[in-house]
């Protein structure tokens, strides 16, 4: 995995383009997400724990918006049932190239018998979910157009086996303006503590405007229940980042 430090927004830019998961982002992604998303490593580790609990024999698992495969690797190292595989999907060829390299290293260093992984380059909205016991959407839904989110969650719910689980991690918004500003301030302080300058924070925020669209936890809960999940709630939250478990 690349150990390059994220300095993509360290130099002033006259024209800040919308954020894209391109080769430059892929090359610094581990550092970027670790220093930008509070609790990210905990969410990844617990994704493995949830896989141990919920993945069923003879089923598929899906990592939708897999990036460099952190959630995929966490799942495959904790699946104990036979005849399971993981379909890891991302629409960035640059991210998948690095993901493939990381998976090769994981295959070489890990015990035999790990669940096989199929990498798919495409939009998660176009992927068929079938015979699934676990689906992961870690910081992916927030990049999908709002009007397409409900249909995607319906298809995930329809493709899950009874007792199957969806892990949905998102940046979230708050209805209370004062609380919203507080969470933004705390998040920015988190990034400063991790070495980002005010310039980097400001330029990254501009790049994400209209690209990453967060919604409130209540909107996410209602959408998941409407999609057909019987149990929905938050299991992790730090500032304006949260992860929900939705059980079929």
C-alpha atoms as an extended CHARMM CRD file, in Angstrom:
* protein
*
       248  EXT
         1         1  UNK       CA              0.0000000000        0.0000000000        0.0000000000  PROA      1               0.0000000000
         2         2  UNK       CA              1.2700000000        3.4710000000       -0.8260000000  PROA      2               0.0000000000
         3         3  UNK       CA              2.7090000000        5.4650000000        2.0680000000  PROA      3               0.0000000000
         4         4  UNK       CA              2.7450000000        8.7700000000        0.1720000000  PROA      4               0.0000000000
         5         5  UNK       CA              1.6530000000       11.7970000000        2.1610000000  PROA      5               0.0000000000
         6         6  UNK       CA             -1.3820000000       13.7240000000        0.9830000000  PROA      6               0.0000000000
         7         7  UNK       CA             -0.3260000000       17.2100000000       -0.0820000000  PROA      7               0.0000000000
         8         8  UNK       CA             -2.6590000000       17.5310000000       -3.0750000000  PROA      8               0.0000000000
         9         9  UNK       CA             -4.1370000000       20.8000000000       -1.8200000000  PROA      9               0.0000000000
        10        10  UNK       CA             -1.0300000000       22.2500000000       -0.1570000000  PROA      10              0.0000000000
        11        11  UNK       CA             -0.3500000000       24.7390000000       -2.9620000000  PROA      11              0.0000000000
        12        12  UNK       CA             -2.8560000000       27.5230000000       -3.7750000000  PROA      12              0.0000000000
        13        13  UNK       CA             -4.9980000000       26.6900000000       -6.8080000000  PROA      13              0.0000000000
        14        14  UNK       CA             -6.6830000000       29.3630000000       -8.8830000000  PROA      14              0.0000000000
        15        15  UNK       CA             -9.2820000000       26.9720000000      -10.2540000000  PROA      15              0.0000000000
        16        16  UNK       CA            -10.2530000000       24.1330000000       -7.9150000000  PROA      16              0.0000000000
        17        17  UNK       CA            -11.7230000000       21.2460000000       -9.8710000000  PROA      17              0.0000000000
        18        18  UNK       CA            -14.3410000000       18.9290000000       -8.4360000000  PROA      18              0.0000000000
        19        19  UNK       CA            -12.9000000000       16.0730000000       -6.4030000000  PROA      19              0.0000000000
        20        20  UNK       CA            -12.1490000000       12.9040000000       -8.3930000000  PROA      20              0.0000000000
        21        21  UNK       CA            -10.7310000000        9.5280000000       -7.3880000000  PROA      21              0.0000000000
        22        22  UNK       CA             -7.9640000000        9.7690000000       -9.9720000000  PROA      22              0.0000000000
        23        23  UNK       CA             -4.3510000000        8.5570000000      -10.0180000000  PROA      23              0.0000000000
        24        24  UNK       CA             -3.1770000000       11.4150000000       -7.7950000000  PROA      24              0.0000000000
        25        25  UNK       CA             -5.7890000000       10.6380000000       -5.1320000000  PROA      25              0.0000000000
        26        26  UNK       CA             -5.1620000000        6.8840000000       -5.3770000000  PROA      26              0.0000000000
        27        27  UNK       CA             -1.4650000000        7.4260000000       -4.7120000000  PROA      27              0.0000000000
        28        28  UNK       CA             -2.1290000000        9.1730000000       -1.3610000000  PROA      28              0.0000000000
        29        29  UNK       CA             -5.4950000000        7.7020000000       -0.4320000000  PROA      29              0.0000000000
        30        30  UNK       CA             -4.4580000000        5.7440000000        2.7010000000  PROA      30              0.0000000000
        31        31  UNK       CA             -2.8960000000        8.8580000000        4.2100000000  PROA      31              0.0000000000
        32        32  UNK       CA             -5.7330000000       11.0970000000        3.0320000000  PROA      32              0.0000000000
        33        33  UNK       CA             -8.5470000000        9.0790000000        4.5600000000  PROA      33              0.0000000000
        34        34  UNK       CA             -6.6750000000        8.3170000000        7.7930000000  PROA      34              0.0000000000
        35        35  UNK       CA             -6.0230000000       12.0310000000        8.3750000000  PROA      35              0.0000000000
        36        36  UNK       CA             -9.4540000000       13.1910000000        7.1540000000  PROA      36              0.0000000000
        37        37  UNK       CA            -12.0340000000       10.7440000000        8.5230000000  PROA      37              0.0000000000
        38        38  UNK       CA            -12.1640000000       10.3590000000       12.3070000000  PROA      38              0.0000000000
        39        39  UNK       CA            -12.7190000000        6.7580000000       13.3090000000  PROA      39              0.0000000000
        40        40  UNK       CA            -11.9700000000        5.3340000000        9.8590000000  PROA      40              0.0000000000
        41        41  UNK       CA             -9.6110000000        2.6430000000       11.1380000000  PROA      41              0.0000000000
        42        42  UNK       CA            -12.1510000000        1.5780000000       13.7730000000  PROA      42              0.0000000000
        43        43  UNK       CA            -14.8890000000        1.3060000000       11.1420000000  PROA      43              0.0000000000
        44        44  UNK       CA            -12.6660000000       -0.8660000000        8.9310000000  PROA      44              0.0000000000
        45        45  UNK       CA            -11.6660000000       -3.1360000000       11.8050000000  PROA      45              0.0000000000
        46        46  UNK       CA            -15.2690000000       -3.5470000000       12.9220000000  PROA      46              0.0000000000
        47        47  UNK       CA            -16.3030000000       -4.3280000000        9.3420000000  PROA      47              0.0000000000
        48        48  UNK       CA            -14.2370000000       -7.4700000000        9.7650000000  PROA      48              0.0000000000
        49        49  UNK       CA            -15.9150000000       -8.2210000000       13.0970000000  PROA      49              0.0000000000
        50        50  UNK       CA            -19.3400000000       -7.7840000000       11.5090000000  PROA      50              0.0000000000
        51        51  UNK       CA            -18.3410000000      -10.1170000000        8.6720000000  PROA      51              0.0000000000
        52        52  UNK       CA            -17.4770000000      -12.7600000000       11.2340000000  PROA      52              0.0000000000
        53        53  UNK       CA            -20.9380000000      -12.3310000000       12.7410000000  PROA      53              0.0000000000
        54        54  UNK       CA            -23.1530000000      -11.9930000000        9.6590000000  PROA      54              0.0000000000
        55        55  UNK       CA            -21.5900000000      -13.6080000000        6.5840000000  PROA      55              0.0000000000
        56        56  UNK       CA            -23.4100000000      -16.8130000000        5.7120000000  PROA      56              0.0000000000
        57        57  UNK       CA            -22.1100000000      -19.9250000000        3.9570000000  PROA      57              0.0000000000
        58        58  UNK       CA            -22.5680000000      -20.1460000000        0.1730000000  PROA      58              0.0000000000
        59        59  UNK       CA            -23.1830000000      -16.4030000000       -0.2090000000  PROA      59              0.0000000000
        60        60  UNK       CA            -21.7280000000      -13.3110000000       -1.8190000000  PROA      60              0.0000000000
        61        61  UNK       CA            -20.3790000000      -10.2250000000       -0.0600000000  PROA      61              0.0000000000
        62        62  UNK       CA            -20.1700000000       -6.8400000000       -1.7510000000  PROA      62              0.0000000000
        63        63  UNK       CA            -17.8380000000       -3.9080000000       -1.1310000000  PROA      63              0.0000000000
        64        64  UNK       CA            -19.4760000000       -1.0700000000       -3.0700000000  PROA      64              0.0000000000
        65        65  UNK       CA            -17.0560000000        1.7890000000       -3.6350000000  PROA      65              0.0000000000
        66        66  UNK       CA            -14.1620000000       -0.3870000000       -2.5300000000  PROA      66              0.0000000000
        67        67  UNK       CA            -11.3720000000        2.1710000000       -3.2180000000  PROA      67              0.0000000000
        68        68  UNK       CA             -8.1290000000        0.3710000000       -2.2650000000  PROA      68              0.0000000000
        69        69  UNK       CA             -9.9200000000       -2.5770000000       -0.7100000000  PROA      69              0.0000000000
        70        70  UNK       CA             -9.6060000000       -1.9210000000        3.0210000000  PROA      70              0.0000000000
        71        71  UNK       CA            -13.1360000000       -3.1610000000        3.7600000000  PROA      71              0.0000000000
        72        72  UNK       CA            -12.7010000000       -6.1030000000        1.3920000000  PROA      72              0.0000000000
        73        73  UNK       CA             -9.5520000000       -7.2420000000        3.1920000000  PROA      73              0.0000000000
        74        74  UNK       CA            -11.1810000000       -6.7690000000        6.5920000000  PROA      74              0.0000000000
        75        75  UNK       CA            -14.0900000000       -8.9700000000        5.5030000000  PROA      75              0.0000000000
        76        76  UNK       CA            -12.0570000000      -11.7350000000        3.8590000000  PROA      76              0.0000000000
        77        77  UNK       CA             -9.8660000000      -12.1590000000        6.9290000000  PROA      77              0.0000000000
        78        78  UNK       CA            -12.9200000000      -12.7660000000        9.1450000000  PROA      78              0.0000000000
        79        79  UNK       CA            -15.1600000000      -14.9250000000        6.9760000000  PROA      79              0.0000000000
        80        80  UNK       CA            -15.2680000000      -18.3800000000        8.5290000000  PROA      80              0.0000000000
        81        81  UNK       CA            -17.9650000000      -20.0330000000        6.4120000000  PROA      81              0.0000000000
        82        82  UNK       CA            -17.2710000000      -21.9710000000        3.2010000000  PROA      82              0.0000000000
        83        83  UNK       CA            -18.0740000000      -21.0220000000       -0.3850000000  PROA      83              0.0000000000
        84        84  UNK       CA            -18.1370000000      -17.2640000000        0.0960000000  PROA      84              0.0000000000
        85        85  UNK       CA            -16.7010000000      -14.6390000000       -2.1990000000  PROA      85              0.0000000000
        86        86  UNK       CA            -16.4340000000      -10.8600000000       -2.3030000000  PROA      86              0.0000000000
        87        87  UNK       CA            -17.3820000000       -8.6060000000       -5.2020000000  PROA      87              0.0000000000
        88        88  UNK       CA            -15.4530000000       -5.3440000000       -4.8510000000  PROA      88              0.0000000000
        89        89  UNK       CA            -16.7410000000       -2.5150000000       -7.0350000000  PROA      89              0.0000000000
        90        90  UNK       CA            -15.3520000000        0.9080000000       -7.8660000000  PROA      90              0.0000000000
        91        91  UNK       CA            -15.7250000000        3.2280000000      -10.8570000000  PROA      91              0.0000000000
        92        92  UNK       CA            -12.1170000000        4.4580000000      -10.6530000000  PROA      92              0.0000000000
        93        93  UNK       CA             -9.6490000000        2.4040000000      -12.6920000000  PROA      93              0.0000000000
        94        94  UNK       CA             -6.7930000000        4.1210000000      -10.8500000000  PROA      94              0.0000000000
        95        95  UNK       CA             -8.1130000000        2.9850000000       -7.4750000000  PROA      95              0.0000000000
        96        96  UNK       CA             -8.7270000000       -0.5680000000       -8.7110000000  PROA      96              0.0000000000
        97        97  UNK       CA             -5.2090000000       -0.9140000000      -10.1110000000  PROA      97              0.0000000000
        98        98  UNK       CA             -3.7570000000       -0.1920000000       -6.6930000000  PROA      98              0.0000000000
        99        99  UNK       CA             -6.4220000000       -2.3470000000       -5.0610000000  PROA      99              0.0000000000
       100       100  UNK       CA             -5.3940000000       -5.2920000000       -7.2400000000  PROA      100             0.0000000000
       101       101  UNK       CA             -1.7660000000       -4.8670000000       -6.1950000000  PROA      101             0.0000000000
       102       102  UNK       CA             -2.7440000000       -4.7360000000       -2.5180000000  PROA      102             0.0000000000
       103       103  UNK       CA             -4.8580000000       -7.8830000000       -2.8720000000  PROA      103             0.0000000000
       104       104  UNK       CA             -1.9560000000       -9.7330000000       -4.5190000000  PROA      104             0.0000000000
       105       105  UNK       CA              0.2090000000       -8.8690000000       -1.5160000000  PROA      105             0.0000000000
       106       106  UNK       CA             -2.5700000000       -9.9620000000        0.8220000000  PROA      106             0.0000000000
       107       107  UNK       CA             -2.8370000000      -13.2940000000       -1.0050000000  PROA      107             0.0000000000
       108       108  UNK       CA              0.9060000000      -13.8130000000       -0.7210000000  PROA      108             0.0000000000
       109       109  UNK       CA              1.1780000000      -12.9820000000        2.9700000000  PROA      109             0.0000000000
       110       110  UNK       CA             -2.0900000000      -14.3800000000        4.3440000000  PROA      110             0.0000000000
       111       111  UNK       CA             -3.0490000000      -17.9680000000        5.1620000000  PROA      111             0.0000000000
       112       112  UNK       CA             -4.5690000000      -20.0110000000        2.3730000000  PROA      112             0.0000000000
       113       113  UNK       CA             -8.3210000000      -20.3410000000        2.1950000000  PROA      113             0.0000000000
       114       114  UNK       CA             -9.2220000000      -16.6490000000        2.1180000000  PROA      114             0.0000000000
       115       115  UNK       CA            -12.4320000000      -15.8250000000        0.2780000000  PROA      115             0.0000000000
       116       116  UNK       CA            -11.7450000000      -14.9660000000       -3.3750000000  PROA      116             0.0000000000
       117       117  UNK       CA            -12.2760000000      -11.3920000000       -4.5390000000  PROA      117             0.0000000000
       118       118  UNK       CA            -13.6580000000      -10.2490000000       -7.8850000000  PROA      118             0.0000000000
       119       119  UNK       CA            -12.7960000000       -6.6580000000       -8.7790000000  PROA      119             0.0000000000
       120       120  UNK       CA            -15.3820000000       -4.8830000000      -10.9210000000  PROA      120             0.0000000000
       121       121  UNK       CA            -14.9130000000       -1.4750000000      -12.5340000000  PROA      121             0.0000000000
       122       122  UNK       CA            -18.2900000000        0.2170000000      -12.7510000000  PROA      122             0.0000000000
       123       123  UNK       CA            -20.8740000000        2.3440000000      -11.0210000000  PROA      123             0.0000000000
       124       124  UNK       CA            -22.3090000000        0.7440000000       -7.9110000000  PROA      124             0.0000000000
       125       125  UNK       CA            -25.8010000000        1.7250000000       -9.1290000000  PROA      125             0.0000000000
       126       126  UNK       CA            -25.3920000000       -0.7420000000      -12.0130000000  PROA      126             0.0000000000
       127       127  UNK       CA            -24.2800000000       -3.7720000000       -9.9930000000  PROA      127             0.0000000000
       128       128  UNK       CA            -26.6870000000       -6.6540000000       -9.4400000000  PROA      128             0.0000000000
       129       129  UNK       CA            -26.8560000000       -7.7190000000       -5.7930000000  PROA      129             0.0000000000
       130       130  UNK       CA            -27.7420000000      -11.4080000000       -5.5020000000  PROA      130             0.0000000000
       131       131  UNK       CA            -27.5650000000      -14.0480000000       -2.7570000000  PROA      131             0.0000000000
       132       132  UNK       CA            -25.7530000000      -11.6020000000       -0.4950000000  PROA      132             0.0000000000
       133       133  UNK       CA            -25.1920000000      -11.9330000000        3.2250000000  PROA      133             0.0000000000
       134       134  UNK       CA            -23.1620000000       -8.7190000000        3.6730000000  PROA      134             0.0000000000
       135       135  UNK       CA            -22.9090000000       -5.4610000000        1.7390000000  PROA      135             0.0000000000
       136       136  UNK       CA            -20.5990000000       -2.5830000000        2.6390000000  PROA      136             0.0000000000
       137       137  UNK       CA            -21.0900000000        1.0320000000        1.5820000000  PROA      137             0.0000000000
       138       138  UNK       CA            -18.2630000000        2.7810000000        3.3870000000  PROA      138             0.0000000000
       139       139  UNK       CA            -18.3390000000        6.5000000000        2.4680000000  PROA      139             0.0000000000
       140       140  UNK       CA            -19.7750000000        5.7440000000       -0.9680000000  PROA      140             0.0000000000
       141       141  UNK       CA            -23.4600000000        6.6680000000       -0.8920000000  PROA      141             0.0000000000
       142       142  UNK       CA            -22.5520000000       10.3070000000       -0.1760000000  PROA      142             0.0000000000
       143       143  UNK       CA            -20.9890000000       10.5590000000       -3.6640000000  PROA      143             0.0000000000
       144       144  UNK       CA            -24.0550000000        9.1650000000       -5.4500000000  PROA      144             0.0000000000
       145       145  UNK       CA            -26.7150000000       11.6140000000       -6.6880000000  PROA      145             0.0000000000
       146       146  UNK       CA            -29.3910000000       11.9720000000       -4.0040000000  PROA      146             0.0000000000
       147       147  UNK       CA            -32.1700000000       10.9680000000       -6.3750000000  PROA      147             0.0000000000
       148       148  UNK       CA            -30.4450000000        7.6050000000       -7.0290000000  PROA      148             0.0000000000
       149       149  UNK       CA            -29.8030000000        6.6110000000       -3.4110000000  PROA      149             0.0000000000
       150       150  UNK       CA            -33.2010000000        5.1440000000       -2.5530000000  PROA      150             0.0000000000
       151       151  UNK       CA            -33.2450000000        2.8140000000       -5.5700000000  PROA      151             0.0000000000
       152       152  UNK       CA            -29.7330000000        1.5660000000       -4.7710000000  PROA      152             0.0000000000
       153       153  UNK       CA            -30.6670000000        0.7350000000       -1.1910000000  PROA      153             0.0000000000
       154       154  UNK       CA            -33.8300000000       -1.0320000000       -2.3840000000  PROA      154             0.0000000000
       155       155  UNK       CA            -31.7500000000       -3.2140000000       -4.7140000000  PROA      155             0.0000000000
       156       156  UNK       CA            -29.3150000000       -4.0120000000       -1.9160000000  PROA      156             0.0000000000
       157       157  UNK       CA            -32.1310000000       -4.9850000000        0.4370000000  PROA      157             0.0000000000
       158       158  UNK       CA            -33.7730000000       -7.1060000000       -2.2700000000  PROA      158             0.0000000000
       159       159  UNK       CA            -30.4800000000       -8.9160000000       -2.9220000000  PROA      159             0.0000000000
       160       160  UNK       CA            -29.7180000000       -9.6900000000        0.7230000000  PROA      160             0.0000000000
       161       161  UNK       CA            -30.5640000000      -13.0160000000        2.2840000000  PROA      161             0.0000000000
       162       162  UNK       CA            -32.7560000000      -13.0230000000        5.4120000000  PROA      162             0.0000000000
       163       163  UNK       CA            -30.5380000000      -11.9310000000        8.2840000000  PROA      163             0.0000000000
       164       164  UNK       CA            -28.0940000000      -10.2890000000        5.8960000000  PROA      164             0.0000000000
       165       165  UNK       CA            -26.5230000000       -6.9610000000        6.8170000000  PROA      165             0.0000000000
       166       166  UNK       CA            -25.6520000000       -3.6500000000        5.2030000000  PROA      166             0.0000000000
       167       167  UNK       CA            -22.9110000000       -1.4980000000        6.7210000000  PROA      167             0.0000000000
       168       168  UNK       CA            -23.4610000000        2.1210000000        5.6760000000  PROA      168             0.0000000000
       169       169  UNK       CA            -20.8270000000        4.6610000000        6.6790000000  PROA      169             0.0000000000
       170       170  UNK       CA            -21.3200000000        8.2990000000        5.7340000000  PROA      170             0.0000000000
       171       171  UNK       CA            -20.4140000000       11.8740000000        6.4430000000  PROA      171             0.0000000000
       172       172  UNK       CA            -23.6130000000       13.2730000000        7.9190000000  PROA      172             0.0000000000
       173       173  UNK       CA            -25.3370000000       16.6270000000        8.2400000000  PROA      173             0.0000000000
       174       174  UNK       CA            -27.3960000000       18.0410000000       11.1150000000  PROA      174             0.0000000000
       175       175  UNK       CA            -30.7000000000       19.9220000000       11.1100000000  PROA      175             0.0000000000
       176       176  UNK       CA            -29.6270000000       22.2340000000       13.9360000000  PROA      176             0.0000000000
       177       177  UNK       CA            -27.4330000000       24.9500000000       12.3140000000  PROA      177             0.0000000000
       178       178  UNK       CA            -25.4840000000       25.5330000000       15.5210000000  PROA      178             0.0000000000
       179       179  UNK       CA            -24.7130000000       21.8400000000       15.8890000000  PROA      179             0.0000000000
       180       180  UNK       CA            -23.8170000000       21.6050000000       12.2060000000  PROA      180             0.0000000000
       181       181  UNK       CA            -21.2600000000       24.3900000000       12.5710000000  PROA      181             0.0000000000
       182       182  UNK       CA            -19.8560000000       22.8100000000       15.7250000000  PROA      182             0.0000000000
       183       183  UNK       CA            -19.3360000000       19.4430000000       14.0070000000  PROA      183             0.0000000000
       184       184  UNK       CA            -17.6540000000       21.1310000000       11.0340000000  PROA      184             0.0000000000
       185       185  UNK       CA            -15.3690000000       23.0340000000       13.4030000000  PROA      185             0.0000000000
       186       186  UNK       CA            -14.4600000000       19.8640000000       15.3140000000  PROA      186             0.0000000000
       187       187  UNK       CA            -13.7780000000       18.0190000000       12.0770000000  PROA      187             0.0000000000
       188       188  UNK       CA            -11.5270000000       20.7930000000       10.8420000000  PROA      188             0.0000000000
       189       189  UNK       CA             -9.6870000000       20.7750000000       14.1660000000  PROA      189             0.0000000000
       190       190  UNK       CA             -9.1960000000       17.0270000000       13.7320000000  PROA      190             0.0000000000
       191       191  UNK       CA             -7.6370000000       17.6450000000       10.3180000000  PROA      191             0.0000000000
       192       192  UNK       CA             -5.4060000000       20.4030000000       11.6630000000  PROA      192             0.0000000000
       193       193  UNK       CA             -4.2080000000       18.0780000000       14.4130000000  PROA      193             0.0000000000
       194       194  UNK       CA             -3.2860000000       15.6090000000       11.6710000000  PROA      194             0.0000000000
       195       195  UNK       CA             -1.1150000000       18.1440000000        9.8780000000  PROA      195             0.0000000000
       196       196  UNK       CA             -3.4360000000       19.7320000000        7.3360000000  PROA      196             0.0000000000
       197       197  UNK       CA             -3.1210000000       23.4910000000        6.9000000000  PROA      197             0.0000000000
       198       198  UNK       CA             -6.0770000000       25.8830000000        6.7170000000  PROA      198             0.0000000000
       199       199  UNK       CA             -5.3390000000       26.2640000000        2.9980000000  PROA      199             0.0000000000
       200       200  UNK       CA             -5.5440000000       22.5070000000        2.4450000000  PROA      200             0.0000000000
       201       201  UNK       CA             -8.7570000000       22.2520000000        4.4440000000  PROA      201             0.0000000000
       202       202  UNK       CA            -10.3720000000       25.1180000000        2.5450000000  PROA      202             0.0000000000
       203       203  UNK       CA             -9.3430000000       23.9360000000       -0.9170000000  PROA      203             0.0000000000
       204       204  UNK       CA            -10.3700000000       20.3170000000       -0.2370000000  PROA      204             0.0000000000
       205       205  UNK       CA            -13.7540000000       21.5320000000        1.0190000000  PROA      205             0.0000000000
       206       206  UNK       CA            -14.2300000000       23.5510000000       -2.1830000000  PROA      206             0.0000000000
       207       207  UNK       CA            -13.3080000000       20.5170000000       -4.2940000000  PROA      207             0.0000000000
       208       208  UNK       CA            -15.9330000000       18.4280000000       -2.5070000000  PROA      208             0.0000000000
       209       209  UNK       CA            -18.7430000000       20.9750000000       -2.8160000000  PROA      209             0.0000000000
       210       210  UNK       CA            -21.5980000000       19.4640000000       -4.8740000000  PROA      210             0.0000000000
       211       211  UNK       CA            -19.5660000000       16.2360000000       -5.2100000000  PROA      211             0.0000000000
       212       212  UNK       CA            -20.0390000000       14.8850000000       -1.6890000000  PROA      212             0.0000000000
       213       213  UNK       CA            -23.5900000000       15.6080000000       -0.4970000000  PROA      213             0.0000000000
       214       214  UNK       CA            -24.2190000000       14.5310000000        3.1210000000  PROA      214             0.0000000000
       215       215  UNK       CA            -27.6430000000       13.9450000000        4.6250000000  PROA      215             0.0000000000
       216       216  UNK       CA            -28.8720000000       13.6710000000        8.2050000000  PROA      216             0.0000000000
       217       217  UNK       CA            -28.8800000000       10.4190000000       10.1330000000  PROA      217             0.0000000000
       218       218  UNK       CA            -32.6740000000       10.5010000000       10.2410000000  PROA      218             0.0000000000
       219       219  UNK       CA            -32.9060000000       10.7500000000        6.4530000000  PROA      219             0.0000000000
       220       220  UNK       CA            -30.5740000000        7.7530000000        6.1660000000  PROA      220             0.0000000000
       221       221  UNK       CA            -32.5710000000        5.7720000000        8.7320000000  PROA      221             0.0000000000
       222       222  UNK       CA            -35.8910000000        6.4640000000        7.0140000000  PROA      222             0.0000000000
       223       223  UNK       CA            -34.4890000000        5.5760000000        3.5920000000  PROA      223             0.0000000000
       224       224  UNK       CA            -33.0870000000        2.2760000000        4.8990000000  PROA      224             0.0000000000
       225       225  UNK       CA            -36.3680000000        1.3220000000        6.5800000000  PROA      225             0.0000000000
       226       226  UNK       CA            -38.2940000000        2.2160000000        3.4230000000  PROA      226             0.0000000000
       227       227  UNK       CA            -35.8980000000        0.0370000000        1.4320000000  PROA      227             0.0000000000
       228       228  UNK       CA            -36.9630000000       -2.9700000000        3.4720000000  PROA      228             0.0000000000
       229       229  UNK       CA            -34.5100000000       -3.3000000000        6.3480000000  PROA      229             0.0000000000
       230       230  UNK       CA            -36.1110000000       -4.5170000000        9.5800000000  PROA      230             0.0000000000
       231       231  UNK       CA            -33.5030000000       -3.1200000000       11.9670000000  PROA      231             0.0000000000
       232       232  UNK       CA            -31.5470000000        0.1070000000       11.4590000000  PROA      232             0.0000000000
       233       233  UNK       CA            -29.3660000000        2.0910000000       13.8110000000  PROA      233             0.0000000000
       234       234  UNK       CA            -26.0340000000        3.8020000000       14.3730000000  PROA      234             0.0000000000
       235       235  UNK       CA            -23.2210000000        1.7200000000       15.8350000000  PROA      235             0.0000000000
       236       236  UNK       CA            -20.4290000000        4.3140000000       15.5040000000  PROA      236             0.0000000000
       237       237  UNK       CA            -20.2130000000        8.0910000000       15.3190000000  PROA      237             0.0000000000
       238       238  UNK       CA            -17.4340000000       10.6390000000       15.6750000000  PROA      238             0.0000000000
       239       239  UNK       CA            -18.2680000000       14.2780000000       14.9170000000  PROA      239             0.0000000000
       240       240  UNK       CA            -20.0050000000       14.3500000000       11.5020000000  PROA      240             0.0000000000
       241       241  UNK       CA            -19.0320000000       10.8310000000       10.4830000000  PROA      241             0.0000000000
       242       242  UNK       CA            -21.2250000000        7.8670000000       11.3390000000  PROA      242             0.0000000000
       243       243  UNK       CA            -21.7550000000        4.2300000000       10.4840000000  PROA      243             0.0000000000
       244       244  UNK       CA            -25.0960000000        2.4110000000       10.5370000000  PROA      244             0.0000000000
       245       245  UNK       CA            -25.9930000000       -1.2650000000       10.5770000000  PROA      245             0.0000000000
       246       246  UNK       CA            -29.1010000000       -2.2480000000        8.6450000000  PROA      246             0.0000000000
       247       247  UNK       CA            -30.3250000000       -5.8450000000        8.9820000000  PROA      247             0.0000000000
       248       248  UNK       CA            -32.6240000000       -7.4970000000        6.4170000000  PROA      248             0.0000000000
